[in-house]
Amino acid sequence: MINLLEESPVNIAGVMFMAYPDKADKVADDLQAFPGAEIHATGENGSLVFTVEGLEGETNPAKRIIDTITDMSNVSGVISSSLIFHHNDAGLPQHQGKAL
């Protein structure tokens, strides 16, 4: 849910990674080391659900998020990645200097 009282814009992406099942635990550990990455679920088939968030003070969080997802996709043991959602509320009035 969007919080209209957020002081700074929220920029977050949800990504599903597929890893070789026998390497999934190692892949999950490797992926969690990326800035802004957080794991939310794992499956027995090697599926890994992550969010990647923009970091405080970034000038271009969307670019860093996409670059991070690209780098995460290249981790050894990752078979594929799929962007599931992307949310950016920088266009809301309170982040444009406008009154609500």
Secondary structure by P-SEA (a helix, b strand, c coil): cccccccbbbbbbbbbbbccccaaaaaaaaaaaccccccccccccbbbbbbbbbccccccaaaaaaaaaaaaaacccccccccccccccccccccccccc
